[in-house]
Amino acid sequence: MSLTDFRTLGRSGLVVSPLALGTMTFGPGGWNADDQTARAMFDAYRDAGGNFIDTADIYSGGESERLIGQFLKDSGSRDEIVLATKFGFNASASPLSARQSGGGNPNAGGAGAKNIHRALDASLKRLGTDHIDLYWMHIWDGVTPAAEIVQTLGDLVRTGKIRYYALSDMPAWLAMQVATVARERGVPGPIALQLEYSLVARDVEAEHFPAAHEAGMAVVPWSPLGGGFLTGKYARGDTADSGRLSGPNPFGDSKFAERNWDILEVLKAVAGELDRPPAQVALAWVMARKGVGSTLIGARTVEQLDSNIAATRIVLSDDQMQRLDDASAPVPGFSASLAHPGVRRMVFGGHGVAGWGER
């Protein structure tokens, strides 16, 4: 595989690379790359054949969008790039953004029509473009009805300000409701779900993956390296210098659970067999999972980005995949237990019956 082994995103005609360049590290911030390094990573990703770039209106207070807009203009590559950005977080409340004007305004966040139009117009201006290829609802606000989300985003597709839309960080039932409302109305619907997914974060397999499959949406994993845990740079019992995995950040410190250290040991063993870094093997595992469309990668240096891209050249054997699957298998909750083969045999008189998506 390589970045030019393109695939369509979900049941759509949008053609993307298997790895998307995430740009949360573009712009000012303690974890971020400077402008020159950000441009070098943009160029390196394009030179490797990548075409899918993902940002958000809150990343570095909008500076990530501004930089990408400048890079696209300087390189003349706008038509070649699938450009994705996001709306939803109120800048005054987000841990990922500097405080902006409008802080305290409840209509400067969420998935209501008023904020979507405000946020999109601001993103288009910063990005220096007249349309967004893929517009993500960054977070569900807990109040806006699915019908309003479909109406607003569908209207924007029809007017051409966005080409497609998708959902990030939402309950599976809401994603299915949005997709169902759109299908029943015969209007544009979501084409992907962006979710945290990695060897140490597989809980979304219970509900989100089946919902995505049923509705024809691709899963686009974020944090496929578990916030850096799966790089192997941390040691059990010595996590003092844990960067993004400690302190006030979106990831928290849950990646240091005892179970995850056991998963990491299996990952390191497989990586040793392949003579590859654990991070590359962890990415290869994510990309090989059924239902995954394009996987988001982020970096602070060109070297880190090049290493991530190299993961596309790894082919895991059936045995290696199975060992990683077994080591990281999530503890099944109620929903997952309903799909257990034993339950199905009870339903069908002792027979194993395969559904259409399993054949």
PyMOL commands that set and color helices and strands:
alter all, ss='L'
color gray80, all
select helices_A, chain A and resi 35-47+59-75+78-80+91-93+106-108+113-127+146-159+172-185+203-205+208-215+226-231+243-245+254-256+258-274+278-287+302-313+318-328+334-338+341-347+356-358
alter helices_A, ss='H'
color red, helices_A
select strands_A, chain A and resi 7-8+15-16+19-22+52-54+82-87+132-137+162-168+192-196+218-222+295-297
alter strands_A, ss='S'
color yellow, strands_A
deselect
rebuild
show_as cartoon
